[in-house]
Amino acid sequence: MQKLFGKTALVTGASAGIGQATASALIAAGARVICSARRLARLDSLVAKLGANAIALELDVCDAASVHSLDSRLPDQWRGIDILINNAGHDAGGRRPFHQGSIDEWSAIIETNVMGLVRVTHKVVENMVSRNRGHIVNIGSIAGIQPYATGTIYSGSKHAVHGFSESLRLDYAGTGIRVTEILPGLVRTDFAMTRWNDDVKAAAFYDQTEQCLTPEDIAETVVFALEQPPHVVLSQMVVLPSSG
Ligand SMILES: NC(=O)c1ccc[n+]([C@@H]2O[C@H](COP(=O)([O-])OP(=O)(O)OC[C@H]3O[C@@H](n4cnc5c(N)ncnc54)[C@H](OP(=O)(O)O)[C@@H]3O)[C@@H](O)[C@H]2O)c1
């Protein structure tokens, strides 16, 4: 019996990397998946591969109207979201000393990684509270507990996700709503490409690293956390390459 059979999941940032791999892993685990992001064409091709248990939803986590209209843009039978995977995020313009980044770049990182996650959670948790059930998985980062030079804003945003996740879990402790934070180390995705807007630099960055995780490694930990029995919550999972 697939433990997630019949559950409806919403994955943000499902058009690439960890979100895309998580959408696939959730389908394999029996869930129905709403694959959301801004790039609808990429979602459409993902959904074509995943089959009838997946649908695509254009969703910009930074756009209040887009998030607010989420339910009304879903078919009726997809509206009761049981699982929320808050994955959308980036570090565009990052990996620079603080004074070298523009305030617009810094604010876009915080707006996406922190306020986007808060906005989607606020929208989706309402229905979870009324049904007294749900599981929220926030994709944080090792940077959320281990700051590094040139990471002021990204690391700061993930520290916010860390604090938010733990407080949120405590808000709903003793109810049917569970909160898990996954804190990955380096994963080879489009993340570095988005950071520098430079494919060659991004590939070199990953190539010079002894070992990177794959998006599928993180997707498996997400499913593992979701498959725990109702009395168990994996509050935080730090997932690192075994090389350190
Ligand atoms: N890669 C790593 O080493 C690593 C390590 C630790 C944590 N993480 C975290 O993992 C998460 C996923 O990153 P990734 O590595 O998979 O990067 P990725 O391959 O670049 O994917 C990022 C995803 O976020 C989505 N996104 C960005 N801004 C969005 C917005 N405003 N609204 C909706 N979706 C948005 C993108 O979709 P669209 O552009 O189509 O909207 C894309 O699907 C992020 O939160 C990141 O901080 C990554």
Ligand as a Chemical Component Dictionary entry (heavy atoms), coordinates in Angstrom:
data_LIG
# 
_chem_comp.id                   LIG 
_chem_comp.type                 NON-POLYMER 
_chem_comp.pdbx_formal_charge   0 
_chem_comp.three_letter_code    LIG 
# 
loop_
_chem_comp_atom.comp_id 
_chem_comp_atom.atom_id 
_chem_comp_atom.alt_atom_id 
_chem_comp_atom.type_symbol 
_chem_comp_atom.charge 
_chem_comp_atom.model_Cartn_x 
_chem_comp_atom.model_Cartn_y 
_chem_comp_atom.model_Cartn_z 
_chem_comp_atom.pdbx_ordinal 
LIG N1  N1  N 0  20.774 23.585 -4.985  1  
LIG C1  C1  C 0  21.251 23.639 -3.743  2  
LIG O1  O1  O 0  22.471 23.432 -3.505  3  
LIG C2  C2  C 0  20.328 23.923 -2.580  4  
LIG C3  C3  C 0  20.809 23.665 -1.291  5  
LIG C4  C4  C 0  19.984 23.935 -0.205  6  
LIG C5  C5  C 0  18.706 24.420 -0.417  7  
LIG N2  N2  N 1  18.263 24.666 -1.681  8  
LIG C6  C6  C 0  16.910 25.209 -1.835  9  
LIG O2  O2  O 0  16.149 24.330 -2.625  10 
LIG C7  C7  C 0  15.094 25.038 -3.252  11 
LIG C8  C8  C 0  15.034 24.664 -4.730  12 
LIG O3  O3  O 0  16.251 25.057 -5.344  13 
LIG P1  P1  P 0  16.921 24.233 -6.541  14 
LIG O4  O4  O 0  18.297 23.946 -6.126  15 
LIG O5  O5  O -1 16.043 23.129 -6.976  16 
LIG O6  O6  O 0  17.021 25.416 -7.626  17 
LIG P2  P2  P 0  16.468 25.525 -9.143  18 
LIG O7  O7  O 0  16.794 24.300 -9.903  19 
LIG O8  O8  O 0  16.995 26.826 -9.607  20 
LIG O9  O9  O 0  14.886 25.614 -8.949  21 
LIG C9  C9  C 0  14.302 26.720 -8.333  22 
LIG C10 C10 C 0  12.805 26.647 -8.479  23 
LIG O10 O10 O 0  12.222 27.763 -7.772  24 
LIG C11 C11 C 0  11.225 28.331 -8.596  25 
LIG N3  N3  N 0  10.990 29.735 -8.288  26 
LIG C12 C12 C 0  11.886 30.741 -8.160  27 
LIG N4  N4  N 0  11.247 31.891 -7.916  28 
LIG C13 C13 C 0  9.912  31.610 -7.894  29 
LIG C14 C14 C 0  8.740  32.382 -7.703  30 
LIG N5  N5  N 0  8.788  33.723 -7.499  31 
LIG N6  N6  N 0  7.535  31.763 -7.706  32 
LIG C15 C15 C 0  7.466  30.424 -7.913  33 
LIG N7  N7  N 0  8.538  29.641 -8.133  34 
LIG C16 C16 C 0  9.748  30.240 -8.116  35 
LIG C17 C17 C 0  11.730 28.128 -10.026 36 
LIG O11 O11 O 0  10.615 28.091 -10.927 37 
LIG P3  P3  P 0  10.214 29.227 -11.987 38 
LIG O12 O12 O 0  11.465 29.980 -12.339 39 
LIG O13 O13 O 0  9.640  28.462 -13.130 40 
LIG O14 O14 O 0  9.200  30.054 -11.283 41 
LIG C18 C18 C 0  12.354 26.740 -9.922  42 
LIG O15 O15 O 0  11.385 25.753 -10.160 43 
LIG C19 C19 C 0  15.360 26.517 -2.976  44 
LIG O16 O16 O 0  14.546 26.957 -1.919  45 
LIG C20 C20 C 0  16.822 26.533 -2.547  46 
LIG O17 O17 O 0  17.122 27.618 -1.708  47 
LIG C21 C21 C 0  19.044 24.425 -2.776  48 
# 
loop_
_chem_comp_bond.comp_id 
_chem_comp_bond.atom_id_1 
_chem_comp_bond.atom_id_2 
_chem_comp_bond.value_order 
_chem_comp_bond.pdbx_ordinal 
LIG N1  C1  SING 1  
LIG C1  O1  DOUB 2  
LIG C1  C2  SING 3  
LIG C2  C3  SING 4  
LIG C2  C21 DOUB 5  
LIG C3  C4  DOUB 6  
LIG C4  C5  SING 7  
LIG C5  N2  DOUB 8  
LIG N2  C6  SING 9  
LIG N2  C21 SING 10 
LIG C6  O2  SING 11 
LIG C6  C20 SING 12 
LIG O2  C7  SING 13 
LIG C7  C8  SING 14 
LIG C7  C19 SING 15 
LIG C8  O3  SING 16 
LIG O3  P1  SING 17 
LIG P1  O4  DOUB 18 
LIG P1  O5  SING 19 
LIG P1  O6  SING 20 
LIG O6  P2  SING 21 
LIG P2  O7  DOUB 22 
LIG P2  O8  SING 23 
LIG P2  O9  SING 24 
LIG O9  C9  SING 25 
LIG C9  C10 SING 26 
LIG C10 O10 SING 27 
LIG C10 C18 SING 28 
LIG O10 C11 SING 29 
LIG C11 N3  SING 30 
LIG C11 C17 SING 31 
LIG N3  C12 SING 32 
LIG N3  C16 SING 33 
LIG C12 N4  DOUB 34 
LIG N4  C13 SING 35 
LIG C13 C14 SING 36 
LIG C13 C16 DOUB 37 
LIG C14 N5  SING 38 
LIG C14 N6  DOUB 39 
LIG N6  C15 SING 40 
LIG C15 N7  DOUB 41 
LIG N7  C16 SING 42 
LIG C17 O11 SING 43 
LIG C17 C18 SING 44 
LIG O11 P3  SING 45 
LIG P3  O12 DOUB 46 
LIG P3  O13 SING 47 
LIG P3  O14 SING 48 
LIG C18 O15 SING 49 
LIG C19 O16 SING 50 
LIG C19 C20 SING 51 
LIG C20 O17 SING 52 
# 
